[in-house]
């Protein structure tokens, strides 16, 4: 059955895009310039989590549980900020129904915990490595350097070799490849009707259906999502649609411009203008 909220938002007339399997990021200002931020949810301490689970069990819901945000949650880095959709009460962010407070931390170039995030940004020249559809040919992908200023206040998905088991087959351990994809970038050209049976068939039988899920962007701003797991389907299941798409490299600039002779920007700049018949075929020499 289709969620009534989806019908109210006219999901059938919405723009359908590919849901990507990576980790969520955000671009906003830090230290006076555009920065990449990694997703970091504030989570409760063990004792608070225990109280919350007990309350959930007895009330069949987490609604009405009283949190003490200052004491019940693990500490986060000083620069942490809550996500836009987080509600506030008395100046404090309010946890969601799972007991988490979604938020972001800035990705510093030398932070080992976020090394794959930092591999796709060069703060010295203010650019990010972005995968998107080419302007004049929606069927062709381009992996391009984009000014971080052009991505400000956008959320993006980091995908690649060391993210979520690499369902898109990007790079390899010795020569990892990562990139950012702005959310809603890849339009599904022939989306299925919003119907359980037809969605199941589309995911299993259509080449375009070899995706993790679908996000519908409704005219009123509502986002509706369906994931293969919601339908009891495997992911990944063979080659993915994104991995099979043709791509051109658009990383210009000289090696002197980039930080390090072995970084991803430098390696890809040597392939500037090169076409690969499949995204998963991108390879470079160190």
C-alpha positions as CSV (number, residue, x, y, z in Angstrom):
1,X,0.0,0.0,0.0
2,X,1.3,3.5,-0.9
3,X,1.8,5.9,2.0
4,X,-1.1,8.4,2.1
5,X,1.4,11.2,2.5
6,X,3.0,10.1,-0.8
7,X,-0.4,10.3,-2.6
8,X,-1.1,13.7,-1.0
9,X,2.2,15.0,-2.4
10,X,1.4,13.6,-5.8
11,X,4.2,11.1,-5.9
12,X,3.1,9.8,-9.4
13,X,3.9,13.2,-10.9
14,X,7.2,13.6,-9.0
15,X,10.7,13.5,-10.4
16,X,12.3,10.1,-9.8
17,X,16.0,9.9,-9.1
18,X,18.5,7.2,-8.2
19,X,19.1,6.6,-4.5
20,X,22.9,6.1,-4.0
21,X,24.7,3.8,-1.7
22,X,27.4,5.8,0.1
23,X,27.7,8.2,3.0
24,X,26.0,11.5,3.3
25,X,27.9,14.8,3.2
26,X,27.1,18.5,3.3
27,X,28.9,21.6,2.0
28,X,28.7,24.8,4.1
29,X,31.0,27.5,5.4
30,X,33.7,26.7,8.0
31,X,36.6,29.0,8.9
32,X,35.3,31.5,6.5
33,X,35.2,29.3,3.4
34,X,33.2,26.5,1.9
35,X,34.0,23.1,3.5
36,X,32.9,19.5,3.1
37,X,31.2,18.2,6.3
38,X,30.7,14.5,7.2
39,X,27.6,13.1,8.7
40,X,27.9,12.5,12.5
41,X,24.9,11.7,14.6
42,X,25.0,12.5,18.3
43,X,24.1,9.3,20.1
44,X,23.0,8.6,23.7
45,X,25.3,7.2,26.4
46,X,24.8,3.5,27.2
47,X,22.8,4.3,30.4
48,X,20.5,6.8,28.5
49,X,20.1,4.3,25.6
50,X,19.1,1.6,28.1
51,X,16.4,3.9,29.6
52,X,15.2,4.9,26.2
53,X,14.9,1.3,25.0
54,X,13.0,0.3,28.2
55,X,10.6,3.2,27.7
56,X,10.2,2.3,24.0
57,X,9.4,-1.3,24.9
58,X,6.7,-0.5,27.5
59,X,5.1,2.3,25.5
60,X,5.6,0.7,22.0
61,X,7.1,4.0,20.9
62,X,9.8,6.5,21.8
63,X,7.3,9.5,21.8
64,X,7.0,11.2,25.1
65,X,10.4,10.1,26.4
66,X,12.2,12.9,28.2
67,X,15.9,13.5,27.3
68,X,18.4,15.6,29.1
69,X,20.5,16.6,26.0
70,X,23.4,17.9,28.1
71,X,23.9,14.7,30.1
72,X,22.3,11.9,28.0
73,X,24.5,12.2,24.9
74,X,28.0,11.4,24.0
75,X,30.3,14.3,23.4
76,X,30.9,15.4,19.8
77,X,33.7,17.6,18.3
78,X,33.3,21.3,19.1
79,X,32.7,22.2,15.5
80,X,29.7,19.8,15.3
81,X,26.4,21.3,14.0
82,X,22.9,19.7,14.0
83,X,21.3,19.0,10.6
84,X,18.7,21.5,9.3
85,X,15.7,19.3,10.0
86,X,16.5,18.9,13.7
87,X,14.0,20.6,15.9
88,X,15.1,22.6,19.0
89,X,13.6,23.1,22.4
90,X,15.0,25.7,24.9
91,X,18.0,26.2,22.7
92,X,18.9,22.5,22.6
93,X,18.5,20.1,19.6
94,X,15.8,17.5,20.1
95,X,16.6,13.8,19.3
96,X,14.6,12.0,16.6
97,X,12.4,9.0,17.2
98,X,15.5,6.7,17.2
99,X,17.1,8.7,19.9
100,X,19.8,10.3,17.6
101,X,20.5,13.9,16.7
102,X,21.6,14.0,13.1
103,X,24.4,16.4,12.4
104,X,27.7,17.3,10.7
105,X,31.4,17.7,11.4
106,X,33.9,19.6,9.1
107,X,36.3,17.4,7.2
108,X,39.8,18.5,8.0
109,X,42.5,17.5,5.5
110,X,44.6,15.7,8.1
111,X,41.8,13.8,9.9
112,X,42.5,10.1,9.3
113,X,38.9,9.1,10.3
114,X,37.6,11.0,7.3
115,X,40.5,10.4,4.9
116,X,38.3,9.2,2.0
117,X,36.1,12.3,2.5
118,X,39.3,14.5,2.4
119,X,40.5,12.7,-0.8
120,X,37.7,14.4,-2.8
121,X,38.4,18.0,-1.8
122,X,41.3,20.3,-2.3
123,X,40.8,23.3,0.0
124,X,43.9,25.1,-1.3
125,X,42.2,25.7,-4.6
126,X,38.7,25.3,-3.3
127,X,37.4,22.4,-5.4
128,X,35.7,19.0,-5.0
129,X,35.6,15.9,-7.2
130,X,32.1,15.5,-8.4
131,X,30.3,12.8,-10.4
132,X,27.3,14.1,-12.4
133,X,25.6,13.9,-15.8
134,X,27.2,15.9,-18.6
135,X,25.2,19.0,-19.4
136,X,24.6,18.3,-23.0
137,X,24.3,14.5,-22.8
138,X,22.4,13.1,-19.8
139,X,23.5,9.5,-20.8
140,X,27.2,10.4,-20.3
141,X,28.6,10.8,-16.8
142,X,31.5,13.2,-16.1
143,X,33.9,13.1,-13.1
144,X,34.8,16.7,-12.8
145,X,36.4,19.3,-10.4
146,X,33.7,21.7,-9.2
147,X,34.3,24.8,-7.0
148,X,33.1,24.1,-3.5
149,X,31.4,27.5,-3.6
150,X,29.0,26.1,-6.3
151,X,28.0,23.2,-3.9
152,X,27.3,25.3,-0.9
153,X,24.2,24.3,1.2
154,X,23.9,21.1,-0.8
155,X,23.9,17.5,0.5
156,X,25.9,14.9,-1.5
157,X,26.7,11.3,-1.4
158,X,30.3,10.1,-1.0
159,X,30.8,6.9,-3.0
160,X,33.9,4.8,-3.8
161,X,36.4,2.1,-3.1
162,X,36.2,2.3,0.7
163,X,32.6,3.2,1.2
164,X,29.8,0.7,2.0
165,X,31.6,-2.2,0.3
166,X,31.9,-0.3,-3.0
167,X,28.8,-1.5,-4.8
168,X,29.8,0.6,-7.9
169,X,33.2,-1.1,-8.3
170,X,35.2,2.1,-8.2
171,X,39.0,1.8,-8.1
172,X,40.8,-0.8,-6.1
173,X,42.7,-1.0,-2.8
174,X,46.0,0.1,-4.3
175,X,44.4,2.9,-6.4
176,X,41.2,3.9,-4.6
177,X,38.7,6.2,-6.4
178,X,36.1,8.3,-4.5
179,X,33.8,11.1,-5.6
180,X,30.8,13.2,-4.5
181,X,27.4,13.0,-6.1
182,X,24.9,15.8,-5.4
183,X,21.6,14.3,-4.2
184,X,19.0,14.1,-6.9
185,X,21.6,14.2,-9.7
186,X,20.7,11.0,-11.6
187,X,17.2,11.2,-13.0
188,X,15.5,7.8,-13.7
189,X,14.4,8.1,-17.3
190,X,11.7,5.4,-17.3
191,X,10.5,5.2,-13.7
192,X,8.0,2.5,-12.7
193,X,4.6,3.4,-11.4
194,X,4.5,3.6,-7.6
195,X,3.0,0.2,-7.0
196,X,4.5,-2.7,-5.1
197,X,4.4,-5.3,-7.8
198,X,5.5,-3.1,-10.6
199,X,8.4,-1.7,-8.5
200,X,9.5,-5.3,-7.7
201,X,9.5,-6.2,-11.4
202,X,11.3,-3.0,-12.4
203,X,14.1,-3.6,-9.8
204,X,14.6,-7.2,-10.9
205,X,14.1,-6.9,-14.7
206,X,15.1,-3.4,-15.9
207,X,18.8,-2.5,-16.4
208,X,17.8,0.9,-15.0
209,X,16.4,-0.9,-11.9
210,X,19.9,-2.1,-10.8
211,X,20.0,0.7,-8.2
212,X,19.8,0.7,-4.4
213,X,16.5,2.6,-4.4
214,X,14.4,5.4,-5.8
215,X,13.9,8.9,-4.4
216,X,10.8,10.9,-5.6
217,X,11.1,14.7,-5.5
218,X,7.5,15.9,-5.2
219,X,6.5,19.5,-6.2
220,X,5.7,20.5,-2.6
221,X,9.3,19.7,-1.5
222,X,8.4,16.3,0.0
223,X,10.9,13.5,-0.6
224,X,9.7,9.9,-0.8
225,X,12.1,6.9,-0.8
226,X,12.0,3.2,-1.5
227,X,14.9,0.9,-0.9
228,X,15.3,-2.6,-2.4
229,X,15.3,-3.9,1.2
230,X,11.8,-2.5,1.7
231,X,10.6,-4.9,-1.0
232,X,12.6,-7.9,0.3
233,X,15.1,-7.6,-2.6
234,X,18.9,-8.0,-2.4
235,X,21.4,-5.2,-2.8
236,X,23.7,-5.2,-4.6
237,X,22.5,-7.9,-7.0
238,X,25.1,-8.2,-9.8
239,X,26.4,-5.2,-11.7
240,X,24.9,-1.9,-10.8
241,X,23.4,0.5,-13.3
242,X,25.7,3.3,-12.3
243,X,28.8,1.2,-12.7
244,X,27.9,0.3,-16.2
245,X,27.5,3.9,-17.4
246,X,30.0,5.7,-19.7
247,X,32.1,8.4,-18.1
248,X,34.5,11.2,-19.1
249,X,37.2,12.7,-16.9
250,X,37.2,16.4,-16.6
251,X,39.9,17.2,-14.1
252,X,42.1,19.9,-15.6
253,X,44.9,21.8,-14.0
254,X,48.6,21.1,-13.7
255,X,50.2,18.8,-11.1
256,X,51.7,21.9,-9.5
257,X,48.2,23.1,-8.7
258,X,47.4,20.1,-6.5
259,X,48.8,19.2,-3.1
260,X,50.5,15.9,-3.8
261,X,51.8,14.1,-6.8
262,X,50.0,10.9,-5.7
263,X,46.7,12.4,-4.7
264,X,43.5,11.6,-6.6
265,X,43.2,15.0,-8.3
266,X,46.7,14.8,-9.7
267,X,46.2,11.2,-10.9
268,X,42.9,12.0,-12.6
269,X,44.3,15.3,-14.1
270,X,46.6,13.0,-16.2
271,X,43.4,11.4,-17.6
272,X,41.7,14.7,-18.4
273,X,39.4,14.3,-21.4
274,X,39.7,10.5,-21.3
275,X,36.5,8.4,-21.8
276,X,35.8,5.1,-20.1
277,X,33.0,2.9,-21.4
278,X,32.0,2.0,-17.8
279,X,32.4,3.9,-14.5
280,X,33.9,0.8,-12.9
281,X,36.7,0.8,-15.6
282,X,38.3,4.0,-14.3
283,X,41.9,3.3,-13.5
284,X,45.0,5.4,-13.1
285,X,48.7,5.0,-12.7
286,X,50.5,6.3,-9.6
